[in-house]
Amino acid sequence: MACLKALQKLTDSNYRLAAIETVDSSRIIEMFKRFNMETGCAVYDWNDDHGLSRLGFEHIFIPKTKSAKEIATYILNARHFGIYLLNGFDDYMDEGEIEELLAKITLKNDGIRRLVVIIDSQVGFSERLRTMSVKIQHTVPAQKPQTKVTTAAVING
């Protein structure tokens, strides 16, 4: 429940660009799937292997969204509310054209809410993007070992 409240707080914030640093991106995607089911918000997932798809409809890919430039351009030109999860996108953050597109997304004021969430183990925002974004560090709670060790006595008889 706390996770859903945190995601709702992020969605309701004025930020349009966020980074979630984690070693377990699949866990973040699962949290957003639950958020999607609870709220009905349009949440999209992107990776550079397949491109963009809407959570819940992962088998349907949106054309011309496979490359970093294509997805950033798609988000910039989107005509509807959307939360865009860009998984493993930090590899493209050094590209000037990508930085410029992300800056345009954060500055665009057309009444359409767009939230870009970059999910990676580390996200390196430029100084310019750092002032326009929020960074969240996700930690995976330590788990107790699942293996139980018991001793057994051997009885000879």
Secondary structure, DSSP 8 states (H G I E B T S, - for coil): -HHHHHHHHHHHSS-SEEEEE-S-HHHHHHHHHHHHHHH---EEEEETTTEEEETT-TTSEESS-SSHHHHHHHHHH--S-EEEEEETGGGGTT-HHHHHHHHHHHH--SS--EEEEEEES-----HHHHTT-EEEE--------S-----------
